[in-house]
Amino acid sequence: MKVFISKLSKFDSNVYQYHLPVPEEIAQNFIEGENRRIICTLNGVHKWHAALMKAQDYWFILVNKAIMEKLGLTQNVDVKVELEKDHSTYGLEMPDELQVLFEQDEDAYSYFKNLTMGKQRSLIYIVGKYKSSDSRLRKALAIAHHLKEVQGNLDYKLLNSTIKFYNNKPL
């Protein structure tokens, strides 16, 4: 684990906004080939899976507005950052509902495994962000249905429609 102080900064960009610069010597401890996944803890309070990103001349971690609001962070404030290597398979914890569904549905899991790591994480995030097991199960069922329907060619617009359908469908 590496601990350091960083200053919350903002890019002058429409794509990326707030981020925490990471010193080169610290970033290099967590880069293994193409794998730059980390677990980041801010001010000893908020912990999440993230990735080290590279700007032209430095490494950084993106910080979204929800995290900023939860911790009361503002631009140019010092933040205590704790980093550890993320050794999880997908860069996020697999929700139990999605794991069990993939164990029962080999076709859906096969399509899932053939997606890029980023798309896999995106689907895991869609399921895992809900507190209710019922909500996670509905999202998992919708994703499995969608993956089989489109034969693994993920279409987020169609997936959102499928999720809406499953949200209104009795279990």
Number of C-alpha atoms within 10 A of each C-alpha: 11 13 14 12 17 19 17 20 19 16 11 9 8 6 6 12 14 20 20 21 21 22 14 12 9 15 20 13 14 20 15 10 6 6 14 18 22 24 20 23 19 19 13 11 9 12 15 13 17 20 20 22 16 13 10 5 6 12 20 20 18 18 19 12 14 9 14 14 10 10 14 10 15 16 12 12 12 15 19 14 20 18 22 16 21 20 12 13 10 16 23 21 13 19 19 15 19 23 14 13 16 18 11 11 14 12 17 22 19 15 17 23 13 12 15 10 14 11 15 18 18 14 19 23 15 16 25 23 11 14 9 9 14 13 17 21 23 22 27 27 22 21 25 22 19 23 21 18 13 13 14 19 14 19 11 11 8 12 20 15 13 17 20 14 12 20 17 9 9 6 9
